[in-house]
Amino acid sequence: MPFVLPEQPAEADLVAKYFKVLADATRVRVLELLDEHGELTVGELVRRLEQPQPKVSNHLACLRWCGFVARERRHPNVFYRVADDRALELLAVARAVLGDNAEHVASCQRLDDGGC
C-alpha cells in the first residue's frame, strides 16, 4: 500500500515517510554494503545482495530520490555511495535501540498484520 501524504503534510508526516525508506531490509542492506565498501556499482550490489538487477536498481532509485545515496558515472560504470553519513548514524541508533527490544520486535504480530 503506498504511503500517501496529506495535501498539506505536517513534519510528522514527512518524518514517517522518511522512515518508510528504511522499512525495507534490502534498502537497509544496500546502505550497510555501501558503508562497508565506500562505493559499489549496481552489478556489485546485485552480486552481494543476490537479488535481480531490476529490483536492486529500484531500491537504489528510492534511496537516491530520498537523499540516502548518491551516484557518480565513471564510464562505463555508475558508482553508488552513501550521500549523508547521518543516515548511517540513524541506522546505528536503530541497532542500539533494537538491542534492547529485539525480542519484542521479532514477535510483534501487529507490524506483520499492518495493524501498527
N, C-alpha and C positions, 0 to 999 in steps of 0.2 A: 504494500500500500504506500503510495507516495506521501511524503510529508508536505502538506500544503500550508503555507503561511497565510495568516490573515492579510487583508488588503493593507492595513497599517500595522506591520509587525512590531511588537514590543521587543526590547532587548532580550527578554527571556525566550521569546520565540526563536530569535536568531541563534542564541546560545544552544538551545535544544536542537536546532537543525545542524549546527556545527558538530555537536556530539554524534549526530546520526552518521557523519562521515566515519567516525571511529567505531561505529556499531557493527562493523563488518570485519571478521577475522582476517580475511585476505588483505584488506587495506592496512590493518594494523601490522600484519606480517611484512607488507611492502615497506612500510616505514622502518620496521626493525632491520630489514635487509639493507636498506639504504643507509641507516645509521651505522651498521656494521661494516659496510663496504665503501661508504662515501658516495659512490655513484655507480649505477648499473644501467645497462641497456635493457630494452624490453625483452630481447632474447635471453639475456642472463636472468632476468626476473622470471620468465616463463620456465626456464630450466630449474631454478631454485624452488619455485612455488609448485612445480609440477601441475600447472593448470594451462588450459588452452590460451593461445596468444590473444584472441579477441576478448576473452574475459579479463586477462591481465591489463590489456590496453584500456578497457572500460573502467577498471578500477583506477588506473593511472590518470585517466581523464577526469574522474571525480576528484581525486586528490589534487590534481593540478588546478582545476577550476576553483576549488575552495582554499587554495593557497598553502597546501601541505607540501607539495613537491614542485620543483621547477625542472625545466628540461633545457638541454643545450644540444643543438645539432652540430656534430662534427662528422662531416661527410665520410662514410655513408651511414653513420650511426647517430642515434639520438640517445643522449645520456640523461638519466634522471637522478636527482639528488633531493634531499630534504631542503625545503625552501626556508623554513623557520625553525630553529632549534627549540623554540618554546613548545612546539608540538611534541618533541621528544621528551621535554620536561613534563608535559601533561601526561604522557604515557607512563613516565616513571612514577609520578604521583598516583596514577591509577593503579599501578602494580603494588605500590606501598599500601594503599587503602585495601586493595583486593587481598593482600596478605593477611589482613585481619578478618576478612569476610568471605574468603574463597569458598568455604563450605556452604554458606548461605546462598551465595550467588550460584554455585553449581546446582543446588537443589531447588532454586526458585522456579516454580512452575508458572507463576504469574507472567514472567517475562516470556517464557516459551509459548504461552497461550495468547500473547499480545494484550494481556489484561493490565499491564503495568505501563 
